[in-house]
Amino acid sequence: MKSIKSKIFVFALLSTLIPSLVLGLLSFHLNENLIKDNVKRELRILASRASHELDAWVNQNIHEGKSLTSAKIIIDALSTAANLQNGYIKVSPEILTHYLSSVHKKLETILELTVVDINKNVFASSSDQHILTEPLKNLWLDSNTSHQPLVSPPLWSEQFETIVVSIALPIVSYDDYILGQLVLTYDLQNIKPLLKGSTKSPRGEIYLFDSNGSALIATHTDVSYPSFFDSRTFQYLLNNPGESLTFRSFSQKNVIGLAYKAETLPVTIIAEKNHKDVYAAWTKQRNLYFILVSVSIFLVAIIAIYLGHSIVTPLQRLINATGQIVKGNLDISITVATRQKDEVGKLAEMFNLMTEKLRRSQTKILAANKTMLQKNQQLEKLSITDGLTGLYNRNKLNQIISDQLLRFQRNKRPFAVLMIDVDYFKVLNDKLGHVIGDEILAATAGTLTQSIRSIDFAARYGGDEFIIILTETTVKEAVITAERIRSQASEIHCKTIDKIINITLSIGIIQSEPKDISPTALISRADQALYEAKHAGRNQAYTISPDTEYVASLNSD
Ligand SMILES: Nc1nc2c(ncn2[C@@H]2O[C@H](COP(=O)(O)OP(=O)(O)OP(=O)(O)O)[C@@H](O)[C@H]2O)c(=O)[nH]1
């Protein structure tokens, strides 16, 4: 992650995402806990109301039953069975059965009315197939006294094909002796509308379970007997009454439920609410939150990209421009948008100013360099040139001769040296003056330059003496050049006085030989040749021929 753009992008995303997620998750966690507490409270209310409905239903039935137990016919019938003679009217089981049937017809909510004697034997019943359930018998056994009404646990009745609950009420004689029990059997489905009414607000579902863990009835779902919950779930709910748990219910939906022990009816109440309904608002809020966070991140990402772009693009231009400067191209400037007044804009402005200054400095430096170069060239030229004649000076001549000697040693091809002196120049000077003398010297130099090839060299040796180096030339060939020079220099046009001056030249000619180990040695021999020319009467060329041995050796090569 090297680029500034990606750093800005990541920072913007993280600075949006982290606080959003932390606050969001914290808020959801708090809300979830609130919802959990709230749903637990509502489930407890539901279960408690259901329990009260059950109690009310049982108590109402007990109340109804108690009025029947005081019926004279029932007391007389059991007194007869018990052989009590104290003024009781003898009532046979058939008569009591008839009576019970007539009562049964009036009380439709009762499935069966059965009268049992003190020994728990059925005396009479409204039903042909009267039942005395095992649970009821057990209750009688557990109870030391039968003075209190007993409510049997609900159970499936094959006879009535429904879940039934029996309430046993003691039948007491006028002497306050217990004569037997009136057993009233009810359909548990009767309680369903009552329970349903208790689940309207808060809304929910109520199940009644027997001690075996089978559902008996439900307020909104049809359950067939026996129907069981997952045993672990049921056990957890039983072991933790009043504590909520999320589990899969008969409706195949996730629910939140809790268990509650009913007081008068021996059943377990399970109140439950649909998990989806409970968390609907929470889920909606969560989805909305994620949509808002996504939109925020999207907007922040766009802004981050724009910001990164607005910073990186000018920077990239600066980098490119700096790269051009590094390559030596100073003809560059960066376009700065008028609206860009930020640091990057200022940096670009400063960059342009800096480049402009560099350009000016470079122009000055280039001009100074050019001048210096020209001056150096002039100096170099002056250092090797004779000021009066424009020919090479003595220093340069020494250098040229050294080079030629080296070359000669390598390729054995000799070069010729012409040492030239103006005859009686002193007389000319004295007669015409030094200025004219200078002009004569310069004109003589011009003649020399015109008489030689481009590969040859002409130098002023000093005073009125000149030396010419003819490369790869023998004395024989050099004589021709010397004669040409002599003939061309005979008439010098003097511009100052506009006259033709007749001068003569004496020339000494030699060619390089192996014995010439230095420029001095070579010049010395040329000077000797010149001396000979002067001595022979001037206005002539004198040649010192090379050693015959040496010439022979050259020819043999
Ligand atoms: N005008 C002028 N004269 C110079 C310059 N340099 C040397 N001379 C003169 O040149 C003369 C050279 O004379 P010499 O070569 O000795 O003698 P000469 O008169 O040429 O006689 P020979 O060489 O024997 O023929 C001297 O009088 C110098 O003063 C110069 O640059 N300008």
The ligand as an SDF file (V2000), in Angstrom:
LIG
                    3D

 32 34  0  0  0  0  0  0  0  0999 V2000
   59.8380   45.3580  -38.2040 N   0  0  0  0  0  0  0  0  0  0  0  0
   60.2650   44.3390  -37.4620 C   0  0  0  0  0  0  0  0  0  0  0  0
   61.5450   44.0800  -37.4290 N   0  0  0  0  0  0  0  0  0  0  0  0
   62.0170   43.0570  -36.7050 C   0  0  0  0  0  0  0  0  0  0  0  0
   61.1360   42.2520  -35.9650 C   0  0  0  0  0  0  0  0  0  0  0  0
   61.8640   41.3020  -35.3540 N   0  0  0  0  0  0  0  0  0  0  0  0
   63.1550   41.5170  -35.6870 C   0  0  0  0  0  0  0  0  0  0  0  0
   63.2680   42.5760  -36.5210 N   0  0  0  0  0  0  0  0  0  0  0  0
   64.3970   43.0620  -37.1240 C   0  0  0  0  0  0  0  0  0  0  0  0
   64.8210   42.2270  -38.1690 O   0  0  0  0  0  0  0  0  0  0  0  0
   66.1750   42.3910  -38.3820 C   0  0  0  0  0  0  0  0  0  0  0  0
   66.8440   41.0860  -38.5930 C   0  0  0  0  0  0  0  0  0  0  0  0
   68.0600   41.2290  -39.1700 O   0  0  0  0  0  0  0  0  0  0  0  0
   69.0080   40.0880  -39.4240 P   0  0  0  0  0  0  0  0  0  0  0  0
   68.3000   38.8600  -39.8710 O   0  0  0  0  0  0  0  0  0  0  0  0
   69.9420   39.8670  -38.2590 O   0  0  0  0  0  0  0  0  0  0  0  0
   69.8800   40.5810  -40.5810 O   0  0  0  0  0  0  0  0  0  0  0  0
   69.4450   40.9850  -42.0600 P   0  0  0  0  0  0  0  0  0  0  0  0
   69.3160   42.3660  -42.1010 O   0  0  0  0  0  0  0  0  0  0  0  0
   68.1110   40.2410  -42.3180 O   0  0  0  0  0  0  0  0  0  0  0  0
   70.5500   40.3520  -42.8620 O   0  0  0  0  0  0  0  0  0  0  0  0
   70.6870   38.8950  -43.3390 P   0  0  0  0  0  0  0  0  0  0  0  0
   69.7550   38.0580  -42.5120 O   0  0  0  0  0  0  0  0  0  0  0  0
   72.0830   38.5460  -43.0640 O   0  0  0  0  0  0  0  0  0  0  0  0
   70.3320   38.9160  -44.7260 O   0  0  0  0  0  0  0  0  0  0  0  0
   66.6450   43.1380  -37.1740 C   0  0  0  0  0  0  0  0  0  0  0  0
   66.9890   44.4780  -37.5300 O   0  0  0  0  0  0  0  0  0  0  0  0
   65.5470   43.1920  -36.2160 C   0  0  0  0  0  0  0  0  0  0  0  0
   65.5180   44.3320  -35.4300 O   0  0  0  0  0  0  0  0  0  0  0  0
   59.7670   42.5220  -36.0070 C   0  0  0  0  0  0  0  0  0  0  0  0
   58.9410   41.8910  -35.4300 O   0  0  0  0  0  0  0  0  0  0  0  0
   59.3990   43.6060  -36.7710 N   0  0  0  0  0  0  0  0  0  0  0  0
  1  2  1  0
  2  3  2  0
  2 32  1  0
  3  4  1  0
  4  5  2  0
  4  8  1  0
  5  6  1  0
  5 30  1  0
  6  7  2  0
  7  8  1  0
  8  9  1  0
  9 10  1  0
  9 28  1  0
 10 11  1  0
 11 12  1  0
 11 26  1  0
 12 13  1  0
 13 14  1  0
 14 15  2  0
 14 16  1  0
 14 17  1  0
 17 18  1  0
 18 19  2  0
 18 20  1  0
 18 21  1  0
 21 22  1  0
 22 23  2  0
 22 24  1  0
 22 25  1  0
 26 27  1  0
 26 28  1  0
 28 29  1  0
 30 31  2  0
 30 32  1  0
M  END
$$$$
